[in-house]
Amino acid sequence: MKLHTISINNLKRRKAKMAFLTVGLTVGIATIVTLVTLTRSMSNDIERKMDEFGANILVTPQSNGLSMNYGGISLGGVTFDQREIREEDLAKIKTITNHKNISAIAPKVLGGIKIGAHDVLLVGVNFDSELKMKQWWKIFGEAPKTDNELLIGSDTSKVLNVSTGDTVQIKGESFKVAGVLDQTGSQDDSLVFASLRKAQKVLNKEGVITLAEVAALCSGCPIGDMVTQIAEKLPDAKVSAIQQVVEGRLKALDQFKRFSYAMAGVVVFIGSLIVFVTMMGSVNERTVEIGVFRAIGFRKSHIMRIILLEAALVSLLAGLLGYAVGMGGAKLALPFMAEGKNVHLIWDTTVAFGSIGLALTLGILASIYPALHASKMDPTEALRAL
């Protein structure tokens, strides 16, 4: 009789105990698969959302002049006699080695204007890029769609006493207020936003921009490399990373992953205990059987192979079932744990093979001691139990 036949027959005769072992190991593997899959899927979703919420690289002119701030970030000297950034040069940013890590580029031109008796800061933007980068904006009305429409901050709206639908005069030209920003708590509340083309014309800055904000995807976060690459493409500009944004993103993702992996580690430990206790109990119940095997000439290695093969077969089944149950659980849990409808479950063959490999490793490692214990049984003492 072949060893694998003996192992299979033993599993068939002890269905209840092996079913308990299979279920226990399946639950452990399924929990790990669910945690890992949810972690990866939610991390991608969180990373994507964070990448869409603001810039982490700032491109400004190389100069030292009159200080000017935007959103709490120093923009350096912005004066009329300095070297501006040419708008056409921004296309070079998309040619850097890590161009696939760029989520959005938001060019801006800034300048002071008068609206009535009030001095305000006019900011020319590309509204498509700006709204993609600042998804926290809430607009009463709608975003400007034509060159003669404006978006104004909440504080500006109060000071100028204008609201959605009103008309203001800028350098003798009429502009309609398409929307008013809800309070943001930032400098955006006191600005007037216009289309980039129109603002350049009003400020006599055609073809140039004051600064550009770049939102870089944080997967792998090669921010330092990207800053260097952009600086090489734009030698006349100062390129800097907003470090607190980058570090904040990395820390949030790292803590989320650490928690999930810690939970997975606890599950692995519990799964190992289940396998060990069950296999040890199975060996103790089969004292007579093992004694007979030893008496008829089975070697210690044969006994070990029988026990380990049983554990491997159960572990293989548990790994397959665990992966299937874990992915099903992750699919059901993901909509409740992640915000939005655009969260996608990540299907990865690495997780599939990893779950099977982990189940086999746990099963075999936890069965080594019971197998050694069985192989060292004295056949004469075992046969006395007959």
Buried (B, 14 or more C-beta within 10 A) or exposed (E): EEBBEBBBEBBEEBEEBBEBBBEBBBBBBBBBBBBBBBBBBBBBBBBBBBBBBBBBBBBBBBBEEEEBEBBEBEBBBBEEEBEBBBBEBBEBBEEBEBEEBBBBBBBBBBBEBEBEEEEBBBBBBBBEBBBBBBEEBEBEBEBBEEBBBBBBBBBBBBBBEBBBEBEBEBEEEEBBBBBBBEEBEBBBBBBBBBBBBBBBBBBEBEEBBBBBBBBBBBBEBBBEBBBBBBBEBBEEBBBBBBEEBBBEBBEBBEEBBEEBEEBBEEBBEEBBEBBBBBBBBBBEEBBEBBBBBBEEEBEBEBBBBBBBBBBBBBBBBBBBBBBBBBBEBBBEBBEEEBEEEEBEBBEEEEBBEBBBEBBBBBBBBBBBEBBBBBBEBEBEEBBEEE
